[in-house]
Amino acid sequence: MKVANTLKSFGERVQLSVFECWLSPAQLAQLKKLLRKKLELSQDSVRIYPIGGTVEVLGMGRVTDDPDFLIL
């Protein structure tokens, strides 16, 4: 719940576990700093899919190996 509340303060919930956040680089850095404090990095996972950028995973999980993978 703490993670969801943090994400809601930066953007909109569009599905149960999906948030859209339009952030400046400084806002993204602030969000990541807050999430790292709230996540149990050995168990939890937040995926950041920047438009035109590189996917980043905070916590558990990995980015898929398929470089042609697109989210539309």
Summary of the structure (lengths in Angstrom):
residues: 72
radius of gyration: 12.3
end to end distance: 27.1
largest distance: 33.4
contacts: 140
relative contact order: 0.14
helix: 29%
strand: 21%
